[in-house]
Every structure is written in structure tokens, then in C-alpha cells.
Amino acid sequence: MEVGLQEVPLPESVEMIILRICHQQSQPPLKPYARSLLAAIGEQAAIEVLTTISSSPIKFSFSGYIRKLVLDSYPIQGSSVLAAYNYQPSPQAQKLLSPSTASGCNYNSSNKK
């Protein structure tokens, strides 16, 4: 499957929210994989993801935040898109996503009663 790495078309309603978030939170344009993730989940779901993002400050990257939310709520579509892009998270992102740090839980802990 060939992935268009330059421009992934999105509905105008989604584009408008992206532009607003970029402007309000001083974010660069989305990476192609993030646009593909939004396209894969459909207009209404993309609007919901972007609404969640717009209501809180972006701590790392806009594209990364989209990746996280899509993978959390739409793991099949998200994994499929990222596989097409041969996406590999950065070492920093891998630390944030590792099971030992997820939700502040430490699975290696010996807090057994």
C-alpha cells in the first residue's frame, strides 16, 4: 500500500480545528502520519480527538498527541496507519508508553500484601 507522504486530505471541519489548535497553541503543521490517523478514524471521531486536544495544553507534540489518543481509542485503525508509515516512536516516547510508566503504575513493584 502506497502512502501519500505529502498531503492527506481531511474534511474541512477537521482542517479548521487543526488550524485553530496550531494557531492557539503555537504548534507546527501536523506530520503526515497524524493526518492519516485522523483520516482513518473518520470525520466525527477526528473531531472528538481534536476537541479533546484543544481543551488541554499540548505538552510534547501535536502529532504525537493525536497518535496517543487514536491508539488509545482506535487501536486497530491507529496500528494499521502507523505500520504503513513504518512508524517508530522516539526513545522519549517509548519511555512514556512503556508499561512500567503507564498511568503511574510500576509493574515491577513488590508492593504485595
N, C-alpha and C positions, 0 to 999 in steps of 0.2 A: 504494500500500500504506500503510495507516494503522499507525502505530507507537504502542503504548501507552507514553506517556512517564512514567506514574506508577509502575507496578509490573509488572515482568516476572517471572512465576513461574518458579522453579527447583526442581529436586528437593531434597528435604530434606537429602540428603547434601552437596550443594553449598552450601546455605544454612548448614549447620553449620560448614563450613570457612571460609566468608566471615565468619561471626560470630567465629570463633576468631581469624582474622587481624586483623579490626578491633580486637578486644579486645587481643591480644598486641602489636600494632604501633601502637596508638592511631590508627587510621585512621577517617575518616568513612564513612558508608554509600556503597556503590557508586553511581555515576551510572547512569541507565537504559541508556545505550549499552553500558556494561560488562556489565550484567546480560544484555542482548540478545546480546552477543558470546558469553557463556558458554552461553546457551540455544541459540544457533545451532550450536555445535560438539558438543553432546550431553553427557550426564552424565559419561561416563568421561573424555572429553577435558577437560572443565571441571575435573574432579578433578585431572587431571595438571597443568593450568595452575596451579591453586591450590596444589598441593603444591610446585611449583617456587617460587612466590611465598612460601609460608610458610617455606621454608628459607633465605631471604635477606632482609636488611632492605629495606624499601621506601624508595627514595631520593626520589622525587618524589610520585607519587600512586598509590594502589591501582588506580583505574580506568585510569589511563594505563599501568600495568604490564600489566594484563590486555590492553589494546589492543595493546601491543607484542608480547606473547607470542602472542596469537591471530593477528595479522597475519603474524608470522614463520612459524608452523606451519600456519595455515589461512587463507591469503591470500584465497581465493575467498569463504568464508563471512564473514571479517572485513570485506572491502571492501564486500560486499553490505549488511551491517548498518550500517556507517558511512555508506554512501551514503543509506540510508533515514533516518538521523538528520541528514543534511546536515552531517556532522562535519567540522570544520576544525581541525587541530592548532594549538595556540598557537604564537606565534613561537619561544618557547623549545623546544618540542617539535620544530618544524620544523628548528631548528639541530641538535638531537640526531639527527634522522633523515636529514639531508642526506647525499648520497653522499660528500662530501668529509670528513665526520667519522665515517662508519660504520666500525666496527671499528678505529678509529685510523688508517685509511688516508687518505692525501691524494692524490686522483686528479689534482690539478693539479701534483703534484711533478715535478721534472725530474731524478729520480734514475735516469736511463737509463745503462746501461753500454755 
